[in-house]
Structure formats: C-alpha cells, structure tokens
C-alpha cells in the first residue's frame, strides 16, 4: 500500500466538502455538547467526520484514527487526526473562516496536513517537502513572512477571554508589543501565517484535532510552531506559531514571563 500523499489528502477534502458546503448557511440544526456552556456541534460536523473516516478506512484500514466527534479507534504509529469543522461557531454564524482539518502522524510527528475551506475554494496542504495553496485550479507554494520583531508583527488569537490570571497578563503583554492584533478565525489564522499574511498565532487549551493538521502546513511554509514550553505541538495545549525562529523566541519569552 503506498504511503499517504497530497492526492489522497485532496480526495479527503472532496468527501468532506460534499458534506459541509451544502449545509453552510442553510439552517443546519445545532446541538450543544456541554451542560454549563455552549460547545456547538452540527450534522455537518458529524457527517463530514463519518465521510472522512470511511475514506481513510477504505484505503488504510490498518491506520489508527482520532476524530473530534467520534473519538479514537485503532492503534499503532500511523494516526489520522480529524476535526471535521474547526470553527463550528463561525460555521453556524455564516462566516467562511472555518475549515476541515485532517492531519497524518507517524510515530507522533505530524507529516501531512490539510485545511479545506470549501466556501472560498481554498485548500491548504502540506507534505514532507512543502506547503501549498490550491485555489481556482492553481497550486502555489506557501511561504511565511520573514518578520523578526514583534513590533512589526500581526498577532491572532481566538479570543483573550480564553486566557485567565497570569496567562492573560502575559498575552496582553505580547499584544501590547504587536503592531496589529485580530481575533476569532480559528484554523484560518494559522493558514494565513503560512501564506505570509499573519506573523503570530497564540492559542490556549487546544486538542490534538485542533492543531495536528496545521503543524506541517506551518513548518513546510518556513514557520515555527510549538507549545509554550518550546516542545512539539501535536498533543495540543497552549500553542504559539510564528513566522520566523527569532520572532518565536521573543514570543515565548513574553508568554513564559
């Protein structure tokens, strides 16, 4: 069986897009996964994950899977990590900044990544050699900006309300030094960093399915992505992605106080 490649990632985007796009801005029913807060899930989330899982199992039945909606199945060093709609709140609000995330790991390291945004027709993909944007029938290589100073950086996070106490103080210290800060676009911010439009993305409390697919996209575009301790990010947690190593070091210094 050949190893997974970009063509297979694009085939997974096809099956996911067929489930998500027809339900976008179409009044899909919404369920809440939590009792004490609002953590939405839609039939688009569930249907897309089922379709992705079926496609992977058909081609690679021996591989393990981890999905946001249906959990983990299988064992071994070859693992697919799936978030059928990263940014469900944006999805239900009609904002086209959500995306389907599919990442492939070997021995715990993210090797391949896909972020598909079917409404805009953008697919951000990465293999062992490079990261690419497919849009309008064309494939162009992604490259992060060469920003090395926080004073020149554009910073993204979902919302500062996810930080608390000392962590919030440190994020605000970083925000104060950045040239521009914007909020709320989930996985799209990481892809904008890989595409050279954003310089820093800082998030807290991520799960593996929130980040694994994005790791190779950032890294193959020349960026840096770790947790706040400077370690590999595949397990999630508190994550910072940066356009350059120099910028990354500065951000970690501030975020770690």
Secondary structure by P-SEA (a helix, b strand, c coil): cccccaaaaaaaaaaaaaccccccccccbbbbccccccccccaaaaaaaaaaaaaaaaccccbbbbbccccccccccbbbbbcccccaaaaaaccccbbbbbbbbccccccbbbbbbcccbbbbbccccbbbbbcccbbbbbbcccccccccbbbbccccccccaaaaaaaaaaaaacccccccccaaaaaaaaaccccbbbbccccccccccaaaaaaaaccccccccccccccccbbbbbccaaaaaaaaaaaac
